[in-house]
Amino acid sequence: MDWCPDTELNVLLTGWSVAELHCLFPEIKPVKPKNEHVKRIIHYHQHDSIVERLQKHDPWVVLTSAEYLAVYRLLFFGDPHQDLSTFVLRDLGISRFEEYALPAKRRLFTDRRTLDAYLDLMRVTEIVHELGPRPDRSAISLLTRLWRKFPHRFVERRRSRTLNRLARGFERAGELDAALSGYARSSLAPARERKLRILMKLGDTRGVNELAEEMVRRPWTTLEGEFARRATNTTVSQPSIPQTDVCLFGSKPDSIERYALAQLTEDFGMGWHLENQLPMGLFGLAFWDWIYAPVDGAFLNAFQSGPTDLFWPDFFGVRQSHCEDPLESTDSLPERLLRTHRDKNGISNRLINWSGLTQDRLERIVEVIDAPALGQVLSIVRAGLEEARAGFPDLTVLYEPGRYEFVEVKGPGDRVQSNQQLWMRRLLERDIPTRVMRFSLV
């Protein structure tokens, strides 16, 4: 670090608040915006005079090797851009985190070679971002730096994400051969879907069929398998989604969801506008032990609300030997949910919104929705954790034990999105009452 090094005045002065600047330079009348105030100070005072006043008020330090800080952040947080205020939030009691062991053998990087590979990938990623959405042909040489699959899970995910972005840029730019090469080397969705789209565009029927069959047989994600089936017209029979049409007289209400909920529970029952807070929150409670299982590279510091691989495709595979499946026997599922909520309430968890899924609401949910049905909802989440983060019906409506429904609300002009259709069909396949409530203006 350097102590009070020479720095541009504009940079220095913007580090102080307007009130502080007025205290330091009372002879300069404050004006808005702040940068105009700074310009006036620089105009009316000599450089040395300004620096002297600032040094007396608050000396400043500058990192001489700022790039090391990014490496330290990466080693500590697993993210070179993590905000260091996390320490303060913990120390002030604003955030609470689960306790878990952090042995050296489970660190993200256990050797310098892996760290250097990741740092090189970060540099390539920065270049790819700088190239913009349509890189020119000169960027094709970057493919060689992303060519080989890396055995380290964390590094491989970074490589494939960067590869997908670069290949998507080539696709937009019309460099289809380069795009196909990039997607073929990626191990992360949506690489195969994008590749299939290009083959369809090129009219390569054989290539389309072979790739689609592989995607249907071993899909990386649920949505990928659905796309492959549609692309080859091999969609399986799916339940139709029930729809209730309701007329709105006058103007559209401020919240169409609150309006719908009031109508649904006008005579009896209760409900909440929870959307995906419900399935994700239930999953976080049921699979708490899975989320915090001792997996290499999953937890790097004491400030994590979930493991680094929470939404990765192999999340469950690497934990099967550590944890018992809470869905093997759903009889004890309600008690498990309630107990975890009671014991862990308030601890930061990426899947749970404690203010939305309160203890009182959870008690009413497990009282009305039977354990097998709860298990079915959780089985959908487990089949595609990342995809399950969006698309669940807006309203959770409870009437009486064994009688409930999940309702997607659509106002005038709104349409059901593909991820919402997927969620509702999955629910209906399991005989879980679900429907769309569509409002139209009269």
N, C-alpha and C positions, 0 to 999 in steps of 0.2 A: 504494500500500500504506500501511496505517496500522501504526505501531509500538506494540505492546502496548495496543490499544484496550480500552475497558471492555467486557467480555463476561460473559454469565451464568456464574456459578461452576461450575454443573453441566457446562456445555459445556467450560470450560477444564480442569477436573479430569479429565474423561474422556480428555483427550489424553495423559495420563501413564499409565504402566504401574503396576500395584499395587506393584511393588518400588520404583519411583521415588517414589510417594506415601508409602510407608512411610519412605523415606529423608528426604523433606521434612517429614513429620509423624510422627516416631517415637513421639510420645506417644499416637497413635491406633492401637490394635491392629487390624491388618488383619482384615477379615471378608469372607465371600463371600455373595452375588455382589459384583462390583466397585462397582455403583451404590449398594449399602448402605454400603460403605466411604466413598464420596464423600459420602453424606448425613451420616455421622458427622463428617467433617472440616468440612463447612459448619455443622453444629450447634454444634461446640465452638470454632470460631474466628471472629473478626470478618472481614468482607469484605476490608478493607484489608490485614489481616495475611496472609491467604491469597494475595492478589495479589502482595504484596511478596516472599513466599517463592518463588512461581512465577517471577516476573521474574528473580530472582537465579539461579535454576536454569537456566531456558531461556526467553528472551524469545520472544514470538510475533508474527507479522505476519498481517494480514488484508487480503485484496484488497478495495479499495474499489469496483471495477467488475468483479465476478466474471463478468458476462455476456461480457466481452471474451475471457476465457480460452476459453470455448466456441467463439467465432469463430476464435481462433488455432488451436485444436485442429482445427477443421473445415478451415481453410485448409492446415494442415500435414499432418494425417493423413487428411483426407476423412471424418472421424468426430468429432463434437464430444465424444464420451464416451471416446475412446481413452485408455488408461492410460499416463501419462508414464513409468512404470517400464520401458517398452520401451527407453529409452536405457540404463538401467542393465544390463538383460539383455544388450544388445549389447556394452557396454563391459566387462562381466565375462567375456565370451566364452561365455556360456550359450547365446545365440542367434546364428546366422550367417545372413546374408541375401545373396541374389544381388546382384551389382553391375549397375546399369543407369543410364543417363543420365537426368537430371532437368532438362531445359531449360525455361526459362520458358514457351515457347510451348505446352508440353504440360501446363501446370498445369490443375487441375480447373476453376477459375474464372478466366477471362481478363478479366472485366470486372465492374464493380460491380453492374450490372443482374442478371446471372445469380446472383451471390451473394445479393443481396437477395431474389430470387425463391425461392431455396432456403431462406433464413432464414424467409421467410413460410410456406413449406411446413412447416418444422419446427414453427412455432407452431400451424399447423392440425393437424398430427399429434399434438401434445401435447393439444390440445383433444379430438380424436377418442378418444384413449386415456382421457382423463378422463371421457368420456361413458359409458364402460362398454360391455358387450356388447349392450345394447338402448337406443339413443338415442331420445329422444322426437321429436315432429314439429318442434320448434324447431330441431333440428340440420339440417333439410333445407336451410336457407340456406347451410350450409357447402359444399354442392355447387357453388355459383357460384364459390367460391374455388379449386375443383379442376377447373373445367369445360374449360379449353383445354389441349390437348396442347402440351408444351414441346419445342422443338427440341433442347435440350441433353439428351444421353442420361442423365446422372446425375440431373438434376433431374426428367426425365420418369419415371424409375423410382420415385423417391420419391413423385411425384404419384400414380402408378397404385397403388402399394402402399397409400398412405393412402386412396385412393378405394375400393379393394377392401375395406379394413377397415370404412370407413364404410358402404358398401353392404351388407356382410354384417350389420352391426348393424341396418340398416333391415329386412333380410330377416327377421332373428330377431324384430324388433318388429312384423312384419306390415305394414310400410309398403312394399308390393311395388312400387308405381310409383316411389318414390324409389330403391329398390334397383335396379330395372331401369335407371333413368337413370344411376346411378353406374356400374354394370357396363358399360353401353354406352359410357361415356367412358374406360374404362380400356384400357390397351394391354398389360396384364400378366395372365398366368394366375394364378388360375383364374376370371377375370371371366366369360369366355364359358360355362364349365361351369356357374357359378352362375346365369347368366342363363337357360341352357337348362333348368335344374331349375325355375326359377320359371315359365317358359312351359309346361312340362309340368304343373305344379301348377295353372295357370290353364286348362288344356285348350286352349291355342292351338296346334292341330295344324300349321297352316300356318307359324306362326312357329318352331315346333320343327324342322320339316323344313328350312326355309331356313337356319336357323342351324347345324343339325347338318351339312348338306351343306357349308357353308362351312368348318366345323371339320375335317371329314374331308378336304376338298380342300387346305386350307392350315392344318394344325394348328400351334398355338403350341408345344405340347409333345406328346410321344408319348402320355402318359396322357390328354391332352385328346382326341386323335383316337380313342383306344380308347373313351373314355366316349361320344363322339358316335355311334360305330358301335353301341354297345350300346343307346343311347337310341332309335335308329331301327331296331333289329333288322337291321342291315346288317353284322354281324360277318363277317369273312372266315374261311376255314378255318384253324385253328391246330393245331399238333401237340399231342397229348396228352402230359402230363408223366409219365414213368415213375415208379412208386412201388414201393419195397421195404418190406414190412412185417416188423418184427422184434419178437419178444416179449421182454419184460423179466421175469425171474424174481426176485421179492423186491422191494426198494425201488428207487426211481429214483436213479441215480448223481448225484453232485454236479454233474458237467458231462456232459450228454448228448452234447455235441460231442466231447469227449475220448474218451468211451466208444465212440462211433461210429467215430472215427478209429482207435482201437486195433483194433477189429474189422476194418475195411477193410484195414489194413496188417499184419494178424496174420501172414500168410505171407510177403509181400514188399511192397515199395513204401514210400513215405513221404508225408506230407501235413501240412498246417497249417490251423489255424482262422483264416483270413485275412478271410473275408467280402469286403466292398468294398475292403479294403486292396489286394487284388490288381488288379482292373481300374483303380481310380483311380491306384494307384501306377504301373502300366505306362503308363497314359495320361500321367501327369506326366513320366515319363522320355522317352517317345516324342515328346511335344509340348512339350518344355522350351522350345524356341525360340519357339513360339507363345505360351506363357504369359508370356514376358518380352519379347515384341515391343514396339517403340516405338510405342504407340498413345496418342493424346491422352487425358489424364485417367486412364490406366490405373495409372500409378505416380506417387505424390505425395510420397513420402519414402523414406528409405533403409531402412525397417523393415517392408517388406511381404513376406509369404510367398506372394503372388499378386496379380494385378491386381485392381482394383476390380470389373471386369466379368467375372470368371472364370466365373460361372455364369449370365450373362445370355444370352438367346436369340440375340443377334447377335454373340456372342464370336468365332465363326469368320468371319463375314462381314466384319468390320472388319479382319481380319488376313490375308485371302487374298492381298493384294498384297505382304505383307511376308515370307511364309514359304512354304517348300516343304512339300507334303503328304507326311508320312512313310509314308502308307498307299498311295501310288501304286505303289510297288514294295516288297513285303514281304520280299524276299530279304535286304535289309540290315537288317531290323528287329531281329533278335536282337543283332547287333553294336552297333546304335544304342542299344539299351536298356542293354547292359553298359557301353558307353563312357560314357554319361551318368551311370550309377550310380557308376562309378569316379571321374569328374571332379567330380561335384556332391554326393557323399555327405555328409550332415550339414547341408547348406544348407536352411533353412526353406522348405518348399513345402507349400501347403495340401492337395495331393493325395497326398503321399507320407509314409508312416510308415516311416522308415528302419530302425527296430528290428524292424518286422514284415517288410518286404520287404528282407532283407539281401542282400549280394552273393552269399553262398553259395546262398541260396534262389533268387535270380534265375538263377544259373548252372544250377541243376538244372531250373528251370522252362523255360528256353529250350532245354535239352538234350532235354526230353521232349515239350513242346508245339511243334509245327512252326510256322514263321513265318506261313503263311497263316491258321492257326487263331488265332494271337495277333492278327493283323491284323483278323480277324472280331470278336474280343472288343473291340478298340479302336474298331471301326466302330460298335458298339452304343453305346459311351460317347460317341462324337462326335455321334451322332444325338440325344442328350439328356443333356448333361453333368450338369445338376442332378439329373435323375431317376435317373441312374446311381449316385448317391452311396449309395443304399440298395437292398437287395433281392437282391444277388448271393448265390449259394449259400454256405453256411457254410464248407464244406471244399474245399480244393484238394488232390486226391489224385493222386500220380504213381506209376506202376507201372514202365513201361519206355518207351523212345523210341517215340512215337506212340500210347501207351496211357496214358490219364489220364481223370479225370472230376471234375466239380464236383457236390458233394452238399449238398443242403439237409436239415438234420436237424430232425425234429419229435418232441418228447417227447409223452407222454400228454396229450391235451387241447389241444395246440397245433394251429394251422391255418396254412395257407400264405396269406400276405398278398398283396394285389393287385400290389404292386411286385415281390414275389418271383416271382409267376406271370409277370409281364411279362418279367423278366430271363431266367427259364428257357425261356420260349417263344422269345425272341429267340435264345438259344444253340442250342436244338434246331432252329430254322429254318436255322441255319448248320451243322448236323450236328456240333455240339460236344456230346460226351457229358455229360448232365446228368440228375439224378434226385432224387427225394425219398426219404429214408430215415426211415420213420415207426416210432416205438417205442410199444408199448402194454404195459401191465402185465397180467400173468397172475394 
